[in-house]
């Protein structure tokens, strides 16, 4: 299990201190509560954000080169908590894990509960606990890959921390970004979290078996996604019942590069 806490930038432009794994405190400017006035986009804060993201992007580029050189496909799976990422991965690994020669890097703030579910199906998994951190970053992925030691030509699923904000800002060097939303969350998530959906190579609407019981307009969700990202693929499925999984498995079989060279869109699958 890898543990790491780190400074990170929030979507509203502020940041705050964290204790690093080495135990050193690094104070940074941060937002205050009611009664305090501050400028969110203070020059020093902007510089900190730029430096942090630039360092991450450099490490991500190195990860991407390392993965490409070994023919390893890394899929960054992101969602809000409870959307069904782990259930989808458990079912996928049960049915395709051996053929994909797949392993998992599991990101959570605390516990190894999801990693334990992955391990139970017999696939290798590395747990990264981020503490107060709300996302994985490129350095965490590098250390996770070192520990996982995936074979040439294999597939690595990266289950990011449950969050539709911060993970969209941090490139990991992955081959593709997969965003999972559930019908129980409502169909307005693309317009509420546009950065995440702009970054997506594939959007999966999960828990389709609950569509008769909730207010979720699949066509409206797709319309919002298309306004943000015309290249994103779109699938509706149920990881619990298996409905629509054939489209997901087909995407996995063909998605070996980023979205600009991915195979024919699977939009009609819904």
Secondary structure, 3 states (H helix, E strand, C coil): CEECCCCCECCCCCECCCECCCCCECCCCCCCCCCCCCCCCCHHHHHHHHHHHHHHHHHHHHHHHHHHHCCCEEEEEEECCCCCHHHHHHHHHHHHHHHHCEEEEEEECCCCHHHHHHHCCCCCEEEEECCCCCCCCHHHHHHHHHHHCCCCCCEEEEECCCCCCHHHHCCCCCCEEEEEEEHHHCCCHHHHCHHHHHHCCEEEEECHHHHHHCCCCHHHHHHHHHHHCCCCEEEECCCCCCCCHHHHHHHHHHCCCCHHHCCCCCHHHC
